[in-house]
Amino acid sequence: MSCFFNHTDADIIVTVEREWYSRIVLQTLYRYHLDEASFQFFNKTAVYYISDQVIIPSYIEKVVHLVERLLLEELNCDLQRIYIL
């Protein structure tokens, strides 16, 4: 880890420019749940998986309140400390 972060024991550090924070707070993401059967490992460095078939999502999950979800994740994981700078 960079010397910039050597004053913390955080496992995850999120830094956001002030102008972007309000956009992130208001943003909605959609998580597509896909059948893994036709996917194959493609790139070790970027950890990409690809499929040569058209995949129809089994479920599309709407994800809102992104910052709050990140903070709740910290509460659900004993080993993780998250700081939002």
Disulfide bonds with the S-S distance in Angstrom:
none
